């Protein structure tokens, strides 16, 4: 089972000292402290339990909340093979988490399985569709998801360095179609969940400026980056400089959408 803890923080576009930022926070500037626990419903179904450092059984969401986590990121697949991370599970789980006070961040993969720079497989039920019909299916699906879940944040695709919904939405081979498909999904969010903030998610920091230049015409709110030291380098100074440059160039907030680090040998 792939279990990855994903942490993120909004980079505030301010020259204030850390102490001043804490004192002056508004709802718009609230720091996001998040983890991705998309696999938790599957873990629960397998009757696995969680314990704290004292050996007492605990509920994972409650433990995370006590640790200061305020946002939960959930992946969403169109028609997964075993229903986990499908709409029904994610919808029910997101409502439970909302009732506990968490913000919800949806990572819509627009695939039946993992989507990343090397894998942007179109959902099986959409594979034979031409562009106009695919756009209609994309619009309807995205509208249903955001209308019923009303997430606080939503990713249009996951790690879309190479685009999404391949081959029609390949950013290099079909750039105009990629932009057309992205605009279609964004339209659904703006129409049916106008309070939801849209994240565009790029894996890594190298060539990130190139990517966000390619998508600068799109109506989105936040730049999201994956930063895994084993793949993307170990210089936090370079990471900070990249974040600062992206924020200044594109006038967007920037967050680390995925990261992980070794915590045991």
C-alpha positions as a printed Julia matrix, in Angstrom:
265×3 Matrix{Float64}:
   0.0    0.0     0.0
   1.34   3.38   -0.97
   1.14   5.74    1.99
   2.59   9.19    1.52
   2.26  12.04    3.98
   1.88  15.26    2.08
   2.48  18.55    3.76
   1.98  22.02    2.37
   2.13  25.63    3.33
   1.0   28.77    1.64
   3.82  31.18    1.0
   2.57  34.6     2.0
   3.55  37.43   -0.3
   4.73  39.67    2.49
   8.0   41.03    3.8
   6.81  40.85    7.4
   8.73  38.94    9.99
   7.31  35.58   11.08
   6.05  37.05   14.35
   4.27  39.85   12.5
   2.68  37.37   10.08
   1.21  35.37   12.95
  -0.25  38.49   14.55
  -1.69  39.87   11.3
  -3.24  36.71    9.85
  -6.63  37.07    8.21
  -8.78  34.2     6.83
  -7.2   34.79    3.41
  -3.71  34.46    4.89
  -4.27  31.53    7.22
  -1.45  29.02    6.98
  -2.51  25.68    5.54
  -1.2   22.68    7.44
  -2.33  19.6     5.57
  -1.83  15.9     5.05
  -3.13  13.54    2.41
  -4.93  10.6     4.02
  -6.73   9.37    0.91
  -6.0    5.75    1.83
  -7.54   6.02    5.29
 -11.0    4.63    4.34
  -9.27   1.6     2.81
  -7.17   1.18    5.95
 -10.3    1.35    8.12
 -12.01  -1.25    5.92
  -9.07  -3.56    6.64
  -9.69  -3.13   10.39
  -6.35  -1.47   11.01
  -6.02   0.7    14.12
  -3.96   3.75   15.1
  -2.24   4.34   18.44
  -0.58   7.37   19.97
   2.85   7.46   21.6
   1.32   6.26   24.88
  -0.15   3.17   23.23
  -3.73   4.4    23.41
  -6.01   3.72   20.44
  -6.9    6.95   18.64
  -8.95   8.13   15.68
  -6.54   9.36   13.02
  -8.46  12.54   12.04
  -8.75  13.55   15.71
  -5.04  12.92   16.27
  -4.13  15.01   13.23
  -6.38  17.85   14.33
  -4.77  17.92   17.76
  -1.41  18.15   16.01
  -2.54  21.33   14.23
  -3.62  19.94   10.85
  -6.42  22.07    9.4
  -6.72  20.75    5.83
  -7.1   17.25    4.38
  -6.11  16.48    0.8
  -8.03  13.69   -0.93
  -7.31  12.14   -4.32
 -10.25  11.43   -6.61
 -10.26   8.82   -9.39
 -13.07   8.53  -11.95
 -13.74   4.77  -11.91
 -11.13   3.05   -9.72
 -10.89  -0.72   -9.93
 -11.91  -1.29   -6.28
 -14.02   1.84   -5.63
 -11.45   3.32   -3.22
 -10.8    6.98   -4.04
 -13.92   6.97   -6.21
 -16.6    9.65   -5.98
 -18.9    7.93   -3.47
 -16.1    7.23   -0.99
 -14.49  10.66   -1.35
 -17.86  12.42   -1.08
 -18.81  10.61    2.13
 -15.36  10.96    3.68
 -15.08  14.65    2.82
 -18.4   15.36    4.55
 -17.2   13.54    7.67
 -13.98  15.55    7.68
 -15.88  18.8     7.14
 -18.04  18.01   10.17
 -14.82  17.81   12.22
 -13.78  21.25   11.04
 -11.22  20.39    8.36
 -10.88  22.23    5.06
 -11.09  19.89    2.04
  -8.57  19.9    -0.8
  -9.5   17.67   -3.75
  -6.85  16.36   -6.08
  -8.88  15.34   -9.15
  -6.66  13.03  -11.19
  -9.04  12.75  -14.19
  -7.97   9.14  -14.47
  -9.01   5.78  -13.05
  -5.67   5.49  -11.26
  -2.57   7.49  -10.31
  -1.82  10.49  -12.5
   1.68  12.0   -12.55
   4.1   13.42  -15.15
   4.61  10.02  -16.74
   1.05   8.75  -16.41
  -2.0   10.75  -17.48
  -4.2    7.9   -18.66
  -7.67   8.97  -19.72
 -10.52   7.23  -17.84
 -11.6    4.07  -19.62
 -15.16   5.27  -20.16
 -13.86   8.39  -21.97
 -11.2    6.75  -24.14
 -13.23   6.56  -27.37
 -14.59  10.11  -27.18
 -13.69  12.86  -29.62
 -12.79  16.31  -28.28
 -16.3   17.89  -28.17
 -17.83  14.89  -26.38
 -14.83  14.62  -24.06
 -15.24  18.28  -23.11
 -18.9   17.7   -22.32
 -18.06  14.67  -20.14
 -15.3   16.62  -18.4
 -17.64  19.54  -17.72
 -20.41  17.35  -16.34
 -18.07  15.27  -14.18
 -16.25  18.27  -12.7
 -19.54  20.09  -12.1
 -20.96  17.09  -10.21
 -17.83  16.71   -8.08
 -17.5   20.32   -6.96
 -21.23  20.96   -6.68
 -21.78  18.04   -4.31
 -18.51  18.19   -2.35
 -17.91  21.97   -2.37
 -14.19  21.66   -1.58
 -12.18  24.59   -0.26
  -9.42  23.85   -2.79
  -9.39  21.79   -5.97
  -6.61  20.69   -8.27
  -7.45  20.5   -11.96
  -5.37  17.4   -12.56
  -2.48  15.99  -10.58
   1.14  16.79  -11.49
   0.15  17.97  -14.96
   3.68  18.66  -16.28
   2.76  16.8   -19.47
  -0.9   17.82  -19.5
  -3.82  15.53  -18.64
  -6.35  13.3   -20.36
  -3.78  11.95  -22.81
  -3.49  11.92  -25.73
  -5.99  14.74  -26.42
  -4.77  16.87  -23.53
  -1.03  16.38  -24.02
   0.58  19.76  -23.41
   3.38  19.3   -25.96
   1.58  17.52  -28.79
  -1.87  19.1   -28.39
  -1.29  22.35  -26.52
  -4.43  24.14  -27.79
  -6.59  21.15  -26.83
  -4.9   20.97  -23.42
  -5.81  24.62  -22.76
  -9.34  24.02  -24.07
  -9.85  21.05  -21.73
  -8.4   22.93  -18.76
 -10.7   25.88  -19.4
 -13.65  23.48  -19.52
 -12.88  22.05  -16.07
 -12.15  25.49  -14.65
 -15.49  26.78  -15.98
 -17.29  24.02  -14.07
 -15.57  24.99  -10.81
 -16.23  28.7   -11.22
 -19.89  28.03  -12.03
 -20.79  25.4    -9.42
 -18.34  26.13   -6.6
 -17.41  29.81   -6.9
 -15.8   29.91   -3.43
 -13.43  27.04   -4.25
  -9.87  28.09   -5.01
  -8.23  26.4    -7.99
  -4.72  24.95   -7.84
  -2.58  24.03  -10.84
  -0.1   21.37   -9.77
   3.39  20.91  -11.25
   5.85  18.21  -10.12
   9.27  19.61   -9.21
  10.89  23.03   -9.45
  13.0   22.64  -12.59
  11.12  24.1   -15.58
   8.28  25.23  -13.32
   8.55  28.75  -14.73
   8.21  27.35  -18.26
   5.07  25.44  -17.3
   3.32  28.32  -15.57
   4.15  30.58  -18.49
   2.34  28.04  -20.72
  -0.77  28.17  -18.52
  -0.8   31.89  -17.68
  -3.99  32.42  -19.7
  -5.94  30.09  -17.4
  -8.17  31.36  -14.59
  -6.66  29.8   -11.48
  -5.71  30.95   -7.99
  -2.73  29.05   -6.59
   0.5   27.54   -7.92
   1.12  24.08   -6.46
   4.5   22.32   -6.57
   5.64  18.83   -5.68
   9.0   18.86   -3.93
  10.59  15.5    -3.18
  14.29  15.95   -2.25
  15.21  12.53   -3.7
  13.99  13.67   -7.14
  13.99  17.46   -7.09
  17.19  18.35   -5.25
  18.11  19.08   -1.65
  18.57  22.85   -1.71
  15.92  24.63    0.32
  17.46  27.9    -0.84
  16.76  26.98   -4.46
  13.24  25.9    -3.5
  12.63  29.24   -1.77
  14.04  31.18   -4.69
  11.83  29.26   -7.13
   8.76  29.93   -5.01
   9.6   33.64   -4.72
  10.23  33.95   -8.48
   6.99  32.18   -9.4
   4.97  34.33   -6.99
   6.49  37.53   -8.34
   6.29  36.56  -12.02
   2.73  35.25  -12.05
   1.21  37.16   -9.11
  -0.06  33.96   -7.49
   0.17  32.39   -4.08
   2.46  29.36   -4.1
   2.28  26.22   -2.0
   4.08  22.92   -1.67
   1.38  20.47   -2.72
   3.38  17.29   -2.08
   6.52  16.44   -0.22
   7.94  13.63    1.88
  11.12  12.87    3.77
  12.71   9.81    5.37
  11.86   9.43    9.05
  13.3    5.99    9.77
  16.02   3.66    8.54
